[in-house]
């Protein structure tokens, strides 16, 4: 799930930041940082909790780097 996916899930589900933050046990400032497209420093546990709050799952995949 990318940040745009997460943001779109919030808008589609008509969920507020407060409604999203409650099950995540996250403050408004944590949510703002999570949803900020310029912020690349996000804890993985926060991404999992955010996805769960909007009814989504996260899939993490490690791939080999292309050689060359």
C-alpha positions as CSV (number, residue, x, y, z in Angstrom):
1,X,0.0,0.0,0.0
2,X,1.5,3.3,-1.0
3,X,0.7,6.7,0.6
4,X,-1.6,7.6,-2.3
5,X,-3.5,4.3,-1.8
6,X,-3.8,5.1,1.9
7,X,-5.0,8.6,1.3
8,X,-7.5,7.4,-1.3
9,X,-8.8,4.7,1.1
10,X,-9.5,7.5,3.7
11,X,-11.4,9.6,1.2
12,X,-13.3,6.6,-0.3
13,X,-14.3,5.4,3.1
14,X,-15.2,8.9,4.2
15,X,-13.2,8.3,7.4
16,X,-11.8,11.2,9.3
17,X,-8.3,11.4,10.7
18,X,-9.8,11.1,14.2
19,X,-11.7,7.9,13.2
20,X,-8.5,6.5,11.7
21,X,-6.3,7.5,14.6
22,X,-8.4,6.0,17.3
23,X,-7.8,2.3,16.4
24,X,-4.2,3.1,15.6
25,X,-3.7,4.8,18.9
26,X,-2.0,7.6,16.9
27,X,-2.0,11.4,17.5
28,X,-3.0,13.8,14.8
29,X,0.6,14.9,14.3
30,X,1.6,11.2,13.7
31,X,-1.2,10.9,11.2
32,X,-0.1,14.1,9.5
33,X,3.4,12.8,9.2
34,X,2.1,9.4,7.9
35,X,-0.1,11.1,5.2
36,X,2.5,13.7,4.2
37,X,3.7,12.6,0.7
38,X,7.1,14.3,1.3
39,X,7.8,12.4,4.5
40,X,9.7,9.2,3.7
41,X,10.5,8.3,7.3
42,X,7.6,6.2,8.4
43,X,7.7,3.3,10.9
44,X,6.5,0.0,9.4
45,X,4.2,-0.6,12.4
46,X,2.5,2.6,11.7
47,X,1.8,1.6,8.1
48,X,0.4,-1.7,9.2
49,X,-1.9,0.0,11.8
50,X,-3.0,2.6,9.2
51,X,-3.9,-0.1,6.7
52,X,-5.9,-2.0,9.3
53,X,-7.7,1.1,10.3
54,X,-9.0,1.6,6.7
55,X,-9.8,-2.1,6.2
56,X,-6.7,-2.9,4.1
57,X,-3.7,-5.2,4.5
58,X,0.0,-4.5,3.8
59,X,2.2,-6.9,1.8
60,X,5.9,-6.4,2.1
61,X,8.0,-8.0,-0.6
62,X,11.8,-8.2,-0.9
63,X,13.1,-8.5,-4.4
64,X,16.5,-9.1,-5.9
65,X,18.2,-6.1,-7.4
66,X,18.7,-6.2,-11.2
67,X,22.3,-7.1,-12.0
68,X,24.2,-4.8,-14.2
